[in-house]
Amino acid sequence: MRRARPGMSMLCGALVAMVLPATAAGEGAEPAATGTPLSADVAYYPTTVRLAHAGEENGAVLTATVSFGSGGGSVPIYESTDDGATFDEVGRITDDGFGEGLCCGSLLELPGAVGDLPEGTLLWTGSAGADQETDRRMRLPVFESRDRGRSWTQLSTCATGTGTGGMWEPELAVDSAGTLGCYYADENQPGHSQVLHRTTSTDGVNWSAPEPVVQVPEGDLRPGMAVVRPLPDGRYYLSYEICGGGDPYHCAAYFRLSDDGSDWGDPAAHGTLLATEDGRFFAHAPKITVTPDGKVVTVGQELKHADGTVAEGNGATLFVTDRPGSSTPTAIPAPVEVPAARDDPCPNYSSSLLPVGEDRILEIATDYDDGGACKAYFATGDL
C-alpha cells in the first residue's frame, strides 16, 4: 500500500520512504481520468456521505479530500445539492498539526447522538504526524462540524502511536449499540508489520485502548484500509485489504460481516476474498458503498485475474454484490474510468462511491492531470 503526504512523500508496503516532486509522480502517465474535475486543488483520498440526519438539508452530498498546497495540508469540503451533478467548496479543515504530515481522511455523519454530539454531526478523521523527524508518534485527530461542513473544530484524538511506526487510513463508524468506533492500520504492534486496530468511544471525546480487528498470524502481512457500512437488514459490512506475502493476492480486497458492527469474528482469520465467479478481484485500496436495497458496491485500484495479472476493465470496473455474504459479485462499468490505474498513490486509489438518484451511483476517483498533479474527478453511472 502507498500513502501520499506533504511534499508527495510515499510510504510503500515495504516500509521504504521515497520523496518525489509533485510534478514528477505523474510524468509519462496515460491521459487523466474521465469525468468532471472536482476542483483545481490537489486531491487524495476522496470520502463522501449523503446527509440523512440533517432535517431540511437531507439529500445533500458532501465530499472531503486530502489536499496539499503552498500553505501545507488541508481538507477541503465540497457539497452537491443535485445528486452529484455539480460540486462547490463549502468549508475546509485546517490545523497546525497537519504541517507534520497529513494522510488518509474519512467522513461520517452521526446516525444518532453520541454523548453530547447530536444526531447529524459530521466527523472527519485522518492520519497526522507522519513527517515528524524525532521520536515520531502519529495520531488520528477527530474534527466535528455542526453546520454541514462549513466550520470545523477538533474534538479529540481517537488513537496515538505507541511507537514510531505509522497509523494509517482511519475509518469512523457507529455500531448497533450507538458506540463510535475508529478503525485504523497500525504499524506499532510487535511481531506484525501491520494490524487493523479499533478504538471505541461513547462520547466522541474519550477513547478506549486499541483492540485487534484483523491481526493475522503471518507477521509480514498488512491488513488495513478498513471501510465499515451498515446494511439494511441490520448487519454490518467491513471491507479491507491484506498486503504482503508475495503471492498474486498482494493487497487483495477482503470482507467480513457482523451482526452488531462490533464483533467481527476471529482477528486471526483472513476473512473472505471478494472475487467474481471467474476469479477476478480488486487489489489495493478497496472502498464500498451500500444501496438502499442492500447491495454492496465495491471499487478497487486495480482489477486483476486470479493469477495476479491485470484484467481487462482495469480502472473502469465496479463490483456489485446483490446478497452480501451469500452471493458473488458481478462486474459493471465504473462511472469514472482511470486508464492508468496501477500500484501508485494517485490513479484510482481509494476512490469514493455513493448511491444517488434511482439506480445511479456517484464515483469520485483521482488521477494525475497533464501537469503531473493528482486531482479528483467525478461522474455518475447506472447500477
C-alpha positions in Angstrom: 0.0 0.0 0.0 1.2 3.5 -0.7 0.3 6.8 1.0 0.7 10.4 0.0 1.9 13.1 2.4 3.1 16.7 2.1 5.9 17.0 -0.4 4.4 13.9 -2.1 6.3 11.6 0.3 5.2 8.0 -0.3 5.3 5.1 2.1 5.0 1.7 0.5 4.2 -1.7 1.9 7.9 -2.5 2.2 8.2 0.4 4.6 10.7 2.3 2.4 10.1 6.0 2.0 10.8 7.9 -1.2 10.3 11.6 -1.9 9.2 12.7 -5.3 8.3 16.2 -6.5 4.6 16.6 -7.2 5.1 17.0 -10.9 7.4 14.0 -11.3 4.9 11.5 -9.9 2.7 11.7 -13.0 5.3 12.1 -15.7 4.7 9.6 -18.5 1.2 8.7 -17.3 -1.7 7.9 -19.5 -4.4 10.5 -20.1 -6.2 11.7 -16.9 -9.4 10.0 -15.7 -12.8 10.6 -17.4 -15.3 12.7 -15.5 -15.5 16.3 -14.3 -12.7 17.8 -12.2 -13.9 18.3 -8.6 -11.7 21.4 -8.2 -8.3 22.8 -9.1 -6.9 21.5 -5.8 -4.5 18.6 -5.5 -6.7 15.8 -4.1 -6.1 12.4 -2.5 -8.4 10.0 -0.6 -11.9 11.3 -1.5 -14.6 10.3 1.0 -18.3 11.0 0.5 -21.6 11.0 2.5 -25.2 11.8 1.8 -26.8 13.7 4.6 -29.7 11.7 6.1 -29.9 13.2 9.6 -29.9 16.9 8.8 -33.6 17.8 8.6 -34.3 20.0 5.6 -30.8 19.5 4.3 -31.2 15.8 3.9 -30.1 14.6 0.5 -27.1 16.9 0.1 -23.9 15.1 -0.8 -20.6 16.1 1.0 -17.2 15.1 -0.1 -13.8 15.7 1.6 -10.3 15.2 0.1 -6.8 15.5 1.4 -5.1 18.3 -0.3 -1.6 20.0 -0.3 -0.6 23.5 -1.4 1.7 26.3 -0.6 0.2 26.5 2.9 0.7 22.8 3.6 -2.0 20.2 4.1 -5.7 20.8 4.4 -9.1 19.1 3.9 -11.5 20.9 1.5 -15.2 20.0 1.9 -17.4 20.1 -1.2 -21.2 20.0 -1.4 -23.6 18.9 -4.1 -27.3 19.5 -3.9 -28.1 18.0 -7.3 -27.2 14.3 -6.8 -23.6 14.7 -7.8 -24.1 16.7 -11.0 -22.1 19.7 -9.6 -19.9 20.4 -6.5 -18.9 23.6 -4.7 -16.4 24.0 -1.9 -18.2 25.0 1.3 -15.6 24.5 4.0 -12.0 23.5 4.8 -10.4 21.8 7.7 -7.0 23.3 8.6 -4.8 22.6 11.6 -1.2 23.4 12.6 -0.6 19.7 13.2 -1.1 19.0 9.5 2.3 20.5 8.8 3.8 17.4 10.4 2.2 15.2 7.8 -1.4 14.5 6.6 -3.0 11.5 5.0 -6.0 9.3 4.5 -9.2 11.0 5.6 -12.6 9.6 6.4 -16.0 11.4 6.7 -19.1 10.3 8.8 -22.5 11.7 9.6 -23.6 10.5 13.0 -26.9 8.5 12.6 -27.7 9.2 16.3 -26.5 11.1 19.2 -23.1 10.1 20.7 -22.6 11.6 24.1 -23.2 15.4 23.7 -22.8 15.1 19.9 -26.2 15.4 18.3 -27.5 13.3 15.5 -26.4 14.6 12.2 -23.0 15.9 13.5 -20.3 15.5 10.8 -17.0 13.9 11.9 -13.7 13.7 9.9 -10.5 12.0 10.9 -7.2 11.4 9.2 -3.6 10.4 9.8 -1.3 13.2 11.1 2.3 13.4 12.1 3.9 11.1 9.6 6.7 13.7 8.9 7.8 14.2 12.5 11.6 14.0 12.4 12.2 13.0 16.0 10.5 10.2 18.0 7.6 10.1 15.7 4.2 9.5 17.3 1.5 9.6 14.7 -2.0 10.5 15.8 -5.6 10.3 14.5 -7.3 13.7 15.2 -11.1 13.8 15.0 -12.8 17.0 13.9 -16.5 17.9 14.2 -18.9 20.1 12.3 -22.5 21.0 13.2 -23.2 23.2 10.2 -23.0 20.8 7.3 -19.2 21.1 6.9 -18.9 24.9 6.8 -16.9 25.1 10.0 -14.8 22.6 11.9 -13.3 22.2 15.4 -11.0 19.5 16.8 -13.0 17.2 19.1 -10.5 14.6 20.2 -7.8 12.1 19.1 -9.1 8.6 18.6 -5.6 7.0 18.7 -1.9 7.9 19.2 1.0 5.8 18.1 2.6 3.7 20.8 5.8 3.6 18.8 7.4 5.4 15.8 5.5 3.3 13.2 2.7 4.5 11.0 -1.0 4.8 11.8 -3.0 4.9 8.6 -6.4 5.2 7.0 -8.7 5.7 10.0 -12.4 4.9 9.5 -15.2 6.1 11.8 -18.3 4.0 12.2 -21.2 3.6 14.7 -22.3 0.1 15.8 -25.7 -1.1 16.8 -25.3 0.0 20.4 -24.5 3.6 19.3 -20.8 3.3 20.1 -18.4 5.2 17.9 -15.5 3.2 16.5 -12.2 4.3 15.0 -10.6 1.7 12.8 -7.1 2.1 11.6 -4.0 0.4 10.2 -1.3 0.3 12.9 2.4 -0.4 12.3 3.2 -0.4 16.0 2.2 -3.9 17.0 5.3 -6.0 18.0 5.7 -9.0 15.7 3.5 -7.6 13.0 4.2 -5.4 10.0 0.7 -4.0 10.4 -2.6 -4.9 12.0 -6.1 -3.5 11.8 -7.0 -1.9 15.2 -10.1 -0.2 16.6 -10.7 2.1 19.5 -14.2 2.9 20.7 -15.9 5.9 22.4 -19.4 6.6 23.8 -18.9 10.4 23.7 -16.5 11.0 20.8 -14.0 12.5 23.3 -12.7 9.7 25.4 -11.4 6.6 23.6 -10.6 3.1 24.7 -7.3 1.3 24.3 -6.9 -0.3 20.8 -8.2 -3.8 20.2 -7.4 -6.0 17.2 -10.0 -6.4 14.4 -7.7 -8.1 11.8 -4.4 -9.4 13.2 -3.4 -12.4 11.1 -0.7 -14.7 12.4 1.6 -14.1 9.4 3.6 -11.2 10.8 4.7 -9.9 7.4 1.1 -9.4 6.1 -0.5 -6.0 6.4 -4.3 -5.7 6.8 -5.6 -2.2 6.5 -7.8 0.4 4.7 -11.0 -0.5 6.6 -14.4 0.7 5.4 -17.5 -0.1 7.5 -21.1 0.3 6.4 -24.4 -0.8 7.9 -26.7 -3.0 5.8 -30.5 -2.5 5.6 -31.0 -6.0 7.2 -29.2 -4.8 10.4 -25.9 -6.4 9.7 -22.6 -4.6 9.2 -20.1 -5.0 6.4 -16.3 -4.5 6.8 -14.1 -4.1 3.7 -10.3 -4.2 3.9 -7.1 -5.2 2.1 -4.3 -7.6 3.1 -1.0 -6.7 1.6 2.3 -8.6 1.5 3.0 -12.3 1.2 4.4 -12.2 -2.4 1.6 -14.2 -4.0 -0.9 -13.0 -6.7 -3.3 -11.7 -4.0 -1.0 -9.0 -2.7 -3.2 -6.2 -1.4 -6.4 -8.1 -2.4 -9.8 -6.9 -1.0 -11.4 -9.0 1.7 -14.6 -8.6 3.7 -16.3 -9.6 7.0 -19.9 -9.4 8.2 -21.1 -8.6 11.7 -24.5 -8.8 13.4 -23.8 -5.8 15.6 -20.9 -3.8 14.0 -18.7 -4.6 17.0 -17.9 -8.3 16.9 -16.1 -9.1 13.6 -15.1 -12.6 14.5 -11.6 -14.1 15.0 -9.0 -11.4 14.4 -6.5 -14.1 13.2 -8.7 -15.0 10.3 -8.1 -13.5 6.9 -11.8 -13.1 6.1 -13.4 -13.7 2.8 -11.7 -12.8 -0.5 -14.0 -10.6 -2.7 -13.9 -12.2 -6.2 -16.2 -12.8 -9.1 -17.1 -16.3 -10.3 -14.2 -16.2 -12.8 -11.7 -15.2 -10.1 -11.2 -11.5 -10.8 -10.5 -9.4 -7.7 -9.5 -5.9 -6.7 -6.0 -5.1 -5.5 -5.2 -2.1 -3.4 -7.4 0.5 -1.6 -10.9 -1.1 -1.8 -13.8 1.2 -1.0 -17.5 0.3 -0.7 -21.0 1.8 -0.5 -24.4 0.2 0.2 -27.5 0.8 -1.9 -30.9 1.4 -0.2 -31.9 -2.2 -1.2 -28.8 -3.7 0.4 -26.4 -4.2 -2.5 -22.7 -3.7 -1.7 -20.8 -1.8 -4.4 -17.0 -2.1 -4.4 -14.2 -0.3 -6.2 -10.5 -1.1 -6.0 -7.4 0.5 -7.6 -6.5 -2.4 -9.8 -8.7 -5.2 -11.3 -6.7 -8.5 -11.5 -7.1 -12.1 -12.6 -6.6 -14.9 -10.1 -3.0 -15.3 -11.3 -2.3 -11.7 -10.4 -2.2 -10.3 -13.9 -4.1 -7.1 -14.8 -7.6 -7.9 -16.1 -9.5 -6.2 -18.9 -11.5 -3.3 -17.5 -8.8 -2.3 -15.1 -9.5 1.2 -13.7 -13.0 1.1 -15.2 -14.9 -1.5 -13.2 -17.1 -1.8 -10.1 -18.3 -5.0 -8.3 -22.0 -5.3 -7.2 -22.9 -7.9 -4.6 -26.6 -8.5 -4.5 -26.7 -10.6 -1.3 -23.7 -9.8 0.8 -22.3 -13.0 2.3 -24.2 -15.4 0.1 -23.6 -14.3 -3.5 -20.5 -13.5 -5.6 -20.1 -10.0 -7.1 -20.8 -9.1 -10.7 -18.8 -6.6 -12.6 -20.3 -3.4 -14.1 -18.7 -0.3 -15.8 -17.4 2.4 -13.4 -18.7 5.9 -13.9 -15.1 7.3 -13.8 -12.5 5.5 -16.0 -8.9 5.7 -14.9 -6.9 4.3 -17.9 -3.6 4.2 -16.0 -4.8 2.6 -12.7 -1.7 0.9 -11.2 0.1 0.5 -7.8 0.7 4.2 -7.2 -0.6 6.8 -4.7 -2.9 8.5 -7.1 -4.6 6.8 -10.1 -7.8 5.2 -8.9 -6.5 5.0 -5.3 -9.1 4.9 -2.6 -12.0 6.1 -4.9 -15.3 7.1 -3.3 -18.7 5.6 -4.1 -22.2 6.8 -3.2 -25.7 5.8 -4.4 -27.6 8.8 -5.9 -30.9 9.2 -7.6 -32.7 6.0 -8.7 -30.3 3.1 -9.6 -27.4 5.5 -10.1 -24.0 5.7 -8.4 -21.6 8.6 -7.9 -17.9 7.9 -8.1 -15.1 10.3 -7.2 -11.7 9.0 -8.3 -8.2 10.5 -8.5 -5.6 10.6 -11.3 -2.7 12.7 -12.5 -3.5 15.6 -14.7 -1.3 16.7 -17.7 1.0 18.6 -15.3 1.5 15.6 -13.0 -0.7 16.8 -10.1 -3.1 14.4 -8.5 -6.7 15.6 -9.0 -10.2 14.3 -8.3 -12.8 13.6 -11.0 -16.4 12.7 -10.6 -19.3 11.2 -12.6 -22.4 9.2 -12.1 -23.4 6.0 -13.8 -26.0 3.2 -13.9 -26.1 0.4 -11.3 
